[in-house]
């Protein structure tokens, strides 16, 4: 029983691998119908699957592959010309074969889904016999059975052979034909042996092998375009369970944490024993270990890497089908398919790409006539490109279609009530392009088979977010669209930016950080209840990390603060943090089942100093930020927002004369402000600095012992948080020069004695925004 | 080891690690207790109930810590030299409990364990599996699974709430 199970598993692994290559080969075959090497390899797949499935008695699969084999065998021998229609049938049968294989994998048999084969078999037979394909009668310019046009196989005999639809066509062959066939097979065999030999000798040139094969069989019915792809390097591989690699990765993660810890300890030791001799030795060991750990980490990461070709390979077929379905000529150009990335990411990236390419085919590329009218090449071009950029991989999908119309997108979004008109006006083109990622936002006028339901791009966004990737769209009307996705190379060990929110620290994945900026509080604006920052030509929403996580406010906010600009998928957000600590390699550790699903937290990591730091989950953080309604500027600018009644305000009266102070206090009484007194500049400054009183206005006399009013004002203005504090000079100095000096020293108002109490009252009211009723 | 084996064999009694919160003594079945550590720096985890104090790094593993006082609805108390964290493991999930003071390990005969009283204590009795009278003291044996389950329920309802908010 176990044996069978094992064989079955091997069969499935092998079959799926073969099929993956198959799609690619088939599409290539269509543009290159004479490529016998390709045909042979396709034939071998069908043959292998047929053989194994009959051994395992999967009758449905056997039957299907048997008929496929028929068709392919004929094509291989040049009895059948590969046309688009033949191809359609073959591709369809391959799809069915895939479905059956999936069914076997899931159910252990091929009958569970009850697939009906009669129709496809009838069509395969028709194709094989060169008849018109049933129900596709309109398109049957095809298959001329008596005259195979495969000009590279100059065998007249094949005509006869094609008459019989029997697979065992050797029996129906004439002696000559049998001879020829044997000769051909022998040749093939010889060629293969040579190939192997060539590999063994590590001869990387194709030329000799090629020459040999043609020389050796000039008379026989040798395949004329000789083996195109000679494998020049034999890949030596072993299959390893992904689990083992995951385990290895976990171990490396631990090692990285250990290394971080070691580095931290070394720093401490260095500080303490500076100049000691053993430090040098320790330094060498620590550096060596840190170097090796990094190399090891990269090496293990590479074992998990797969070329992105694994995903890209299915697209030629997809684009081909789509272009037939949509009746547009579309060419797909792929480059950079050898770029590698982590297995787990390769698995996630497929779906988003399918949706983007479908979109490009359906909405992007115009139909042939329109293109011609616009003076473009009749066939549309979609380029799929992958390349490395730092610690990320970039995948670019470019089409030369009609492009996105930012204005149209804006008006559509307003129409659907997704954004307000005001928002639309302040939106840059790029932000408008990003609207296509909103759920249920489809630009397609009608829902087609291919797209138009407004789901696809949402899927793209969700998947890319899951990978902590960033999406950028650039488009020009009439020229085309470029969609750029930036995805981190691996998910297990990440570079993170450590930031502090009050007394707590958090790690933000560096892949999502686009920049950090230091801003002054004055740069924060409030627009429709949102806090925003103008950063170059963009308007950025702002949130405070401590608000999101409800961290206790401990520190007095300063005049400046740090903003970490994060990007995820198509959106950006500025996060206000109190400190930037630095960059560290972090390994995401789960916090266990008990603490799962905490909003905004992706996991935890262990810092160099042994403490635990929580890693921020960017996607959910962005969600949480949407619901926040905190006016950052107000809450950060002292506690001014709490002041509603006059009693909340405090006026500091600075005058050396007790009588003057009393007069001023009396004038404040109608407003109901709280007053405190100081008898000279020095005293006033000390009171202000102590922070004991929250002072809102200062009335300053100029002539005072110890420190005069001018000096006091200058001193106060040196503190950034008192830049805006109203300072009102109340003095008997009336000359213009004195007034000028007052302004220079930073006085807000200048009142000359004698004054009416009402006048002073009004000035204070004005400066505290307590307007008299 | 030998002695322990013998005690395991003794089916009439189980061993319990006992600890104090205020003046009340509690017991935890020793088979779930992994270790006892001194209180250490705990990293606060936002958006969690009060009684979840945060997480600690225990030799490379991140372990959540619950303050039993808060969990039982008592007032928080400043940690002192006696404060200890008991690391428990159940179904491969580790969790730490902050307690005022760890006492010792008691062997309690099954016959001595009785049903918890329905009222008469200021503690939510659903966490208490049984009660034993040892000398002059009453030891309340906690049902670890109950504590876990209840917490998880709270967590899930929190998640649902925040999802609705969005």
Interface residues (C-beta under 8 A of the other chain):
Chain A: X254 X257 X504 X548 X549 X550 X551 X589 X590 X591 X592 X593 X594 X595 X596 X597 X598 X599 X600 X601 X603 X604 X606 X610 X611 X612 X613 X614 X623 X624 X626 X627
Chain B: X41 X43 X44 X45 X46 X47 X48 X52 X54 X55 X56 X57 X60 X61 X62 X63 X64 X93 X94 X95 X148 X151 X152 X155 X156 X159 X162 X165 X166
